[in-house]
Amino acid sequence: MEALETRELRYFMAVAEELHFGRAAERLGMAQPPLSRAIQQLERRLGVRLLERNRRGVSLTGAGEVLLHEGRAALDAATAAARRTRRAGGADSPGGSRNRLVLAVKAAASHELLQKLLEAYAAEPDAAEIEVLPSGMCEQGEMLRDGRADVALMHAPFNTLAGFDSEELLTEGQIAILPARHPLAARKTLTLAEVGDVPDLPLARWSRHGAYPPGPGPEIHDQTQLAQLIALGRTVAVFPDSARAWLWAEHTAVPLTDAPPVVTYIAWPAHSRSLALAGLIRTATRL
């Protein structure tokens, strides 16, 4: 059997995610009949039914569920290969910039560690240029998989390290970041239950995989918005202790006694053969 083409996978992924041929065709910028024919041809080539079609709509078969999972990983890998190849090609071209690595970091997390890493690595002979790419909540893994980043600082238990190589760099506690004028800001310590049950100070909500968790707290889009809402007394947030580095005068950090420790790792794709990346990892493990 011939290998699957990325075009076929993109067609199938659109239908599998939308569960509607019309919406999938619109998303792909094509007419519906050729999309339907392409999916039928793919099913014939694979020898399995991928979709169940009935009056109520479209649903995935067991085989379709497998291709949805495997296809997403395959498309991410193809996209990552193209992005990393272009970065490498820029360094090889006449007048191109020196070798470049993209480092994904959670905005506002591990600020001091990141600064130490960048300064130590810049002092290394033949150090690559480092582009720091801030991410949203738990987005670093996706950035590694689709090639937007070459390496990332990731934080357990929030990030999953499955599929990546990694080295542990730092373990720290967690803090509640409160408005300085709030009564709880005078406490020496707090618990997660106390922070999560303040009627006038709901927990901030970060998007995960494109969706916000339920709750009364404000939807947070970036660190600046969060910092301002805390200062105005509209929300409270929980962060690793290293977040103290970006606090405003209107903020107070209170340690959480029962929050699990946060472990920061430097993580990268397991198949990477980049010498520049190997140099960055060596520097990180010596900090």
Summary of the structure (lengths in Angstrom):
residues: 287
radius of gyration: 23.0
end to end distance: 50.2
largest distance: 68.1
contacts: 846
relative contact order: 0.14
helix: 41%
strand: 24%
